[in-house]
Amino acid sequence: MNPAPHPRPASGLPGRRGLLGGLLAGAALAAVPALAAPARAGARPAPAPASPAGPRATRPLLLGTYTSEGGGGTGIGTAAYDTGTGAITPGPVITGVENPSYLAPHPSGATVYAVAEQGAGAVTAVAIGPDGTYEVLGSRPTGGSGPTHLSVHPSGRWLLSANYTSGSVAVHPIAEDGSLGERTDLVTHSSPPPGPGQGGPHAHQIVTSPDGGHVLAVDLGTDTVYTYRLDASAGTLTEVSRAALTPGSGPRHLVFHPGGRFAYLACELDNTMVVCAYDPATGVLTPGPGQSTGTGSGVSYPAQPVVTGDGAYVYLANRGHNSLTRYAVEGDGAVLRLLDTVPVGGDWPRQLALSPDSSLLFAANQRSSTVTVFGVGPDGSLTGAGTPFPAPVAVCVLPLP
């Protein structure tokens, strides 16, 4: 089934796929090769050969895409990346997974989960075997449409997902083998009213706070971040607070500072970054004023922020400006200081990910169907690592430990 298109805000922001249909008709995208034939979908790519200077480790990399569009992917792409150079080696495709536009790992490392971003939304579990093989364990409906984000609760017992089109969040239990049970809760964001021209609630992200005490859902349509408490026995959500953002700002994704007392929130529609104070005891999130993304006066839509493991730097993907913003983190997480922006080396950077040691930054560039890689310097500076890696309609990149 082809996913229903997401509404376009009156601001002129392209829908969830960023005018993908017209793009896919272009010859340039049609020429991008698939990562590999899906015939060996159960195998992880072999490690890259050691360099003359000595062996270097390679680690697995997974790639999310859209499968229902011509020229898109055929499932979850697999690859391996060199932990020293960032060079990516393509692998086979995990087939049987529809529109896996966002991926999230289980804390055990034994399972990966994918959304099925389509009209009848679903979430899929994929087991990772000790020998590096993959097995699709099955899917469960989310109870909403157009899911765009999911995450695993730190306990490893619950999968949380956000349905963008229907503006709801869902909870599924995770079995011992990593498979998913029937949904235990579905909460629709029925208030406050949608922001100017935003058409309705659009849940864009759902994450657990670093202390594990609360679940936060970011809704682009209502300009609100909802804080819930998760019942760890029943798998149900109870709202405890709301954080109101500037009307029409379109909050999209947040990331917590490792200290757990501050979070950084990208607002898609007004092109700002917001530092939010967080109280672990109550779950209350308190947004500060919107800050510059450094992209100037042109049209640009922030996508996703990430923070280095030591909490020293934050990076932001900017679609339209096609750049990465670098911030220094000061005041124990309370302050972001804009340093610079650098070209991302691709078109429409949809999602970012840091390697587990924060030495590499990966950007999934949707419109150019590439993944670009940057080395992260001691001062947080970004240096391009090699040529862009071709990946059909790359919308998510997940480096695994």
C-alpha positions, 0 to 999 in steps of 0.5 A: 500500500502506498502511504497517504501523503502527509499534510503540508503546512501553510508555510509552504513546507513540503510534505513528509516526503519533501516532494518526493514524487517529482524527485523520484521521476528524475534520471539522477535518482533513477541511476542510484544503485541499490545497496545490493541484491536482496537475495542474501538478505540474511547475511551481514556484509563481510568486514572490509580488508585491513589496511597496510598500516594495520587492522581497522575495525568495521561495524554494521550500519543500517539504512532506512528508506521508502519502499513504495516509491519508484527508485526507492529502496527495497527494504532495510539496507545493510552496510559496514563502516570503517571506524577509523575512516568512516568508509562505508561498504555496501551489503545486502538488503533486509527485505519484507519490511515496508517503508522503514523510514526510521530505525531504532535498536534494542538496548541488548543489540539483539533486535532492531525496530522499524516503522512502516510509514504508510496509511495503515501504520505498523512497527516491525521487529528484526532480530540480529543473530550472533552470527550476524544474520538478520530475521524479520520477526513480524509487524504490529499495527500502530493504530495510527497512520504515517508513523515516523519515529520509534524508540525502545524504553531503556528497560527493553520491555516496551516499544514506543512509536509516533504516528505523524499523520494521525497525531498519536503515540503507541506502546507495544510490549517486547517479548524475550525474543525481541518480537512485538506483542499487541499494542497496549496503549494509543494516545491521540493528541486532541488538544491544544488546537493545531498551530497556524496552518498545521491542520491537526496534531502531528506526533513526530517523535517519542523518547524516554528521558535519560533517567527513565522516569518519563516519556516525551512526545514531540508534536509538530502540529500542536506546537507541544511536547507532552510528558507521560509516565509509562506504567512499566507493568501495563504499558500505558501512558499517563500525561503529567505535563505539557510544554508549549512552544511558540505557535507555528514553530513546529517542534520536530525532534529533541535530544537530551544532554547526557547530564539529563537536565537539558534538552535541545529541540529543533523547530521545523517551521520557524527554523530555530533551536530551543534549549529546554530545561528538564526536571527529572522529578516532575517531568516538566520541560521548560522551553527557552527562546528560539535560537538561530540555526545559522542558516541565514534568511533563506528557506530552511527546515531543521530536521534533527539534532544530535549531541556528542557523548561527552555533551560538549557539542550539538549538531543540527541537520538543515534541509534546504540550506543543506548544512550542518550547524555546530553548537558548543554546549556551555553552562553544564548543558544550559547554553548553546553557542552557535559556532558555524555551519558546514555544507552537508555534501548532499541534498535534504539531510533528513536524519543524523547519527553519531557513531557510538564513540562520537568520532564520526557523524553520518547524515542521511540525505533524502533527495540526493540518495546519499549518506555523507560521513564526517570525522568529528575533531576534538574541538567538534569540527567536522571534516568530510570523510570520503565520497558520499555513499549511494543509498536509495532515498536515504532517510535514516542511518543507524550505526550499530555498536 
